[in-house]
Amino acid sequence: MLIDKTEVRNHREISRGVRDEKINPFIEDAENLDLKPLLGDKLYFALIAAPTDARFVDLLDPKTYTYNDNTYQHQGLKKVLSIFSFARYQIHGSFTDTGFGFVSKKTQDSEPVSETQKRNLYTKERQTAVAYFNEVALFLSRNSDIYPEWNSGSVSRALGSIRITKIS
């Protein structure tokens, strides 16, 4: 995996008590089902094979760069992946499998978030992740000589599966 629970916590608030085995499946799903389609297979598998390679560190971490005498910045794929992971975790993570089936924790002093609220939060977090990814995609397109595996056409196909609506 490209990130872990600590990285998600750097970008979104999650409880300290969340066990790795609880959140890791959501991180894996975000990596394989959200990030891989955006990057395309070639770039994704090159990144997975050598994540510490300098050119991939420039994708994973925030980067300030110059293009056509202007300075730009992207926040990095770690942030994108963290937000996608958080979105998946916050919509599905409150359920716990027990010997009697799935349950959702309730206490006398709190009330669970409604499914509608969860869906709205999930959608907004995914929109945020896509917005941050668009900055990385621009960096990739502006540096296509360094990233020959990048195919910007794969982004439009992948984004087609992510509905974007206006955030009020």
C-alpha positions in Angstrom: 0.0 0.0 0.0 1.1 3.5 -0.8 -0.2 5.0 2.5 -1.3 3.9 5.9 -3.6 5.0 8.7 -1.1 7.7 9.8 -1.2 9.3 6.4 -5.0 9.3 6.4 -4.9 10.9 9.8 -2.6 13.7 8.5 -5.4 14.8 6.1 -8.6 13.8 7.9 -9.7 13.3 11.4 -10.1 9.6 12.4 -10.1 8.1 15.9 -6.8 7.0 17.4 -8.5 3.8 18.3 -9.1 2.7 14.7 -7.2 -0.5 14.2 -5.1 -1.0 11.1 -7.1 -4.1 10.2 -10.2 -2.0 10.2 -9.0 0.8 7.9 -6.5 -1.0 5.7 -9.1 -2.6 3.5 -10.6 0.8 2.8 -7.1 2.1 1.9 -6.5 -0.9 -0.4 -9.9 -0.4 -2.1 -9.2 3.3 -2.6 -5.8 2.5 -4.1 -7.2 -0.1 -6.5 -10.6 1.2 -7.3 -10.2 5.0 -7.1 -6.5 5.8 -7.8 -5.5 3.1 -10.3 -8.3 4.0 -12.8 -7.2 7.7 -12.6 -3.5 7.0 -13.2 -4.0 4.2 -15.7 -2.4 0.8 -15.4 1.0 1.7 -16.8 1.7 4.6 -14.4 0.0 2.9 -11.5 2.1 -0.3 -11.7 5.3 1.7 -12.3 4.5 3.7 -9.2 3.8 0.6 -7.1 7.0 -1.0 -8.3 9.2 1.9 -7.3 7.4 4.4 -4.9 10.7 5.7 -3.6 12.0 6.6 -7.1 12.5 10.4 -7.1 10.1 11.0 -10.0 7.3 9.1 -8.0 8.1 11.0 -4.8 7.3 14.1 -6.8 3.8 12.6 -7.4 3.2 11.2 -3.9 4.2 14.3 -1.9 3.3 17.9 -2.4 5.4 19.5 -5.1 6.0 23.1 -6.2 7.1 23.3 -9.8 7.7 25.8 -12.6 5.9 25.6 -16.0 6.1 28.3 -18.7 7.7 30.7 -16.2 4.9 30.3 -13.7 4.9 28.6 -10.3 2.4 25.9 -9.6 1.8 23.4 -6.8 0.0 20.1 -6.3 -0.8 18.4 -3.0 0.3 14.9 -4.0 -1.2 11.5 -4.4 -0.9 10.7 -0.8 -3.4 13.3 0.0 -5.7 12.2 -2.8 -5.5 8.6 -1.7 -6.0 9.6 2.0 -9.2 11.4 1.1 -10.5 8.6 -1.1 -9.7 6.2 1.8 -11.4 8.4 4.4 -14.5 8.7 2.2 -14.8 4.9 2.0 -14.1 4.5 5.7 -16.6 7.1 6.9 -19.4 5.5 4.9 -18.7 1.9 5.7 -16.4 1.9 8.8 -19.0 2.3 11.5 -20.3 -1.2 11.0 -18.8 -4.0 13.1 -19.2 -7.7 12.3 -20.2 -9.8 15.3 -21.4 -13.4 15.8 -24.9 -12.0 15.5 -24.4 -10.0 12.3 -23.4 -6.5 11.5 -24.0 -3.9 14.1 -23.6 -0.1 14.4 -22.5 1.2 17.8 -24.9 3.4 19.7 -24.5 5.1 23.1 -26.9 7.0 25.3 -25.0 10.2 24.7 -24.7 10.1 20.9 -26.7 9.4 17.8 -25.4 7.7 14.7 -25.1 9.7 11.5 -27.9 9.0 9.1 -27.3 7.1 5.9 -28.2 10.2 3.9 -25.7 12.3 5.8 -23.0 9.6 5.2 -23.7 9.5 1.5 -23.5 13.3 1.3 -20.2 13.3 3.1 -18.9 10.4 1.0 -19.8 12.3 -2.2 -18.2 15.6 -1.0 -15.0 13.8 0.1 -14.7 12.1 -3.3 -15.2 15.4 -5.1 -12.5 16.9 -2.9 -10.1 14.0 -3.8 -10.8 14.4 -7.5 -10.1 18.1 -7.3 -6.7 17.4 -5.7 -6.1 14.7 -8.3 -6.7 17.2 -11.0 -3.7 19.2 -9.8 -1.5 16.1 -10.0 -2.9 15.3 -13.4 -2.0 18.8 -14.6 1.6 18.2 -13.3 1.8 14.9 -15.1 0.6 16.4 -18.3 3.0 19.3 -18.0 5.9 16.8 -17.4 4.9 14.0 -19.8 8.6 13.6 -20.8 9.4 12.5 -17.2 6.2 10.4 -17.0 5.9 8.5 -20.4 3.5 6.0 -18.7 0.9 8.8 -18.2 -2.0 8.7 -20.5 -4.3 11.7 -19.8 -7.1 10.0 -21.7 -7.4 7.4 -18.9 -8.5 10.3 -16.6 -11.5 11.3 -18.5 -12.6 7.6 -18.7 -12.1 7.2 -14.9 -13.7 10.5 -14.0 -16.7 9.4 -16.1 -17.5 6.9 -13.3 -17.2 9.6 -10.6 -20.2 11.9 -10.7 -19.3 15.4 -9.9 -22.0 17.8 -8.7 -21.8 21.3 -7.6 -21.0 21.7 -3.9 -23.1 24.5 -2.4 
